[in-house]
Amino acid sequence: MLAMTLPAPRRKSVGLAYVLWALFGLFGLHRFYLGRNLSAAGMAAITVLSVPMIWSGLGLLGFVTTGTWALADALLIPGMAKELNEQLPVT
């Protein structure tokens, strides 16, 4: 019987995380890349729900929230990548 092997997890690049942050920061794609799926889904949901409500204060509040969150992530990305990379097995 052939054993199926999964590909080894790859190290996460801080540079790529910053590119995703710069292009899609409000949607949390950098967080998806760094394995923070729940908080990334939260960022994406807040941003998407804020679009149709932009005419009201709630939509603006949503964009301010995710914008502030994304700006804070600019400082947190190196630590998130390091933490994830340290969990990988040494080959």
C-alpha positions in Angstrom: 0.0 0.0 0.0 1.4 3.4 -0.9 1.5 6.0 1.8 0.5 9.4 0.8 2.8 12.1 2.0 1.7 15.7 2.4 4.0 18.5 1.3 6.1 20.0 4.0 4.8 23.3 5.3 6.7 26.2 4.0 8.2 29.1 5.8 6.2 32.3 5.6 7.8 35.4 4.1 7.5 38.7 5.9 7.9 40.5 2.5 5.0 38.7 1.0 2.9 39.3 4.1 3.6 43.0 3.7 2.7 43.0 0.0 -0.6 41.3 0.9 -1.1 43.9 3.7 -0.4 46.8 1.3 -2.8 45.6 -1.4 -5.5 43.9 0.7 -5.0 45.0 4.3 -8.6 45.9 5.0 -9.7 42.4 3.9 -7.1 40.7 6.2 -5.4 38.6 3.5 -2.0 39.0 5.2 -3.6 37.4 8.3 -4.9 34.5 6.2 -1.4 34.0 4.8 0.0 34.0 8.3 -2.4 31.5 9.6 -4.7 33.8 11.6 -7.8 32.6 9.8 -10.4 33.6 12.4 -9.3 37.2 12.8 -8.7 37.5 9.0 -12.3 36.4 8.5 -13.4 39.0 11.0 -11.6 41.7 9.2 -13.0 40.6 5.8 -16.5 40.4 7.2 -16.4 43.9 8.7 -15.0 45.4 5.5 -17.5 43.7 3.2 -20.4 44.6 5.5 -19.2 48.2 5.7 -19.5 48.8 1.9 -23.3 48.8 1.6 -23.5 50.8 4.9 -21.0 53.5 3.9 -23.8 56.1 3.7 -24.5 55.6 7.4 -22.1 56.1 10.3 -21.8 52.3 10.8 -20.1 51.8 7.4 -17.6 54.5 8.2 -17.0 53.1 11.6 -16.3 49.7 10.1 -13.7 51.1 7.7 -12.1 53.0 10.6 -12.0 49.8 12.6 -10.4 47.7 10.0 -8.1 50.5 8.9 -6.8 50.9 12.5 -6.5 47.1 12.8 -4.5 46.9 9.5 -2.2 49.8 10.6 -1.5 47.9 13.9 -0.7 44.8 11.9 2.0 46.7 10.1 4.0 46.5 13.3 2.8 42.9 14.2 3.5 41.1 10.9 7.2 40.3 11.6 6.3 38.7 15.0 3.4 36.8 13.5 5.6 35.4 10.8 8.4 34.5 13.3 5.9 32.7 15.6 4.5 30.7 12.7 7.9 29.8 11.3 9.2 28.7 14.7 6.4 26.1 14.8 7.6 24.4 11.6 9.7 21.3 12.0 13.4 21.7 11.3 14.5 19.8 8.2 
